Amino acid sequence: MKFWDGTRVLVTGGAGFLGSHLVEALRNRGCGDVFVPRSREYDLVQQEAVKRVFRDARPNIVIHLAARVGGIEANRQNPGRFFYENLMMGAQLMEEARTSGVRKFVAISTICAYPKYTPVPFKEDDLWNGYPEETNAPYGMAKKMLLVQAQAYRQQYDFSAITLFPVNLYGPHDNFDLQTSHVIPAMIRKFVEARRRGDPEVVLWGTGKATREFLFVRDAAEGVLLAAERYDNMEPVNIGAGFEISIADLAALIAKLTRYSGRIVWDASRPDGQPRRCLDVSRAEKEFGFRATTPFEEGLRETVAWYETAHA
């Protein structure tokens, strides 16, 4: 708790999904000076807006969560935008943090930065052993540059920047827009709406054979803050739960939790994305004592309940 006493923290993306939970966790730790820039006031793709946010926030610590992000279709439709905007946000924020004398920069990258055929479980040492899965490679590569920049700045300027690679997140307040959402919120919405309408079937993308790992959002916020408090090294660190589940098994579980009893139909003409995703999370536990604590079904149940209440 003492780490945050008298500390001014800039949290980009602090009004978003992970950000809102992280800001709440910061305040629970006694951090009373948290600055959350809103995109309508600060377009962090633009250099002048980045300079202005540092003048206004005067941060000691920056936690960079902001990203232009979406599911498979959003990535397919916006590869150039996702690459450019994520690259520019990260590069300009870290440079301004360095020149402003920020004490520590916590960069949040993405699991999409890993090579398409990374051996499972994904180890941080495998990050550069191939090209990311094609549908989200521009986004993944742009966010991967945070690691390159952090390591270069530590080497040349002795700047304290760390880079974290969280797995797919889920939980209350997620994005449930079917055009931009990730797999769990998209499935929850589809099954709930199908149950309410009495639809006999729900069509889902791909074959269902791909696997994913998921981390409850409050666990992710705790992992980021533990890293900020305890970790100061150039090596990247995975933040995850250390398990994988097939998309077909995930769909069956969400159908059960949403009380949908119709058929699940797979549209194999749609992409599966990366074949498998599961992280080696041993470095996070060893370096700063993080381990996910929320059982997957329990977290899903809470997420479904939140969605059903918020969209009654």
Helices and strands as residue ranges (DSSP letters): G 2-4, E 8-12, H 17-28, E 33-35, H 47-57, E 61-64, H 72-77, H 79-99, E 104-108, G 111-113, G 124-126, G 134-136, H 137-157, E 161-166, E 168-170, H 183-197, E 201-205, E 211-212, E 214-216, H 217-230, E 237-239, E 245-246, H 247-257, E 263-267, H 282-288, H 296-310
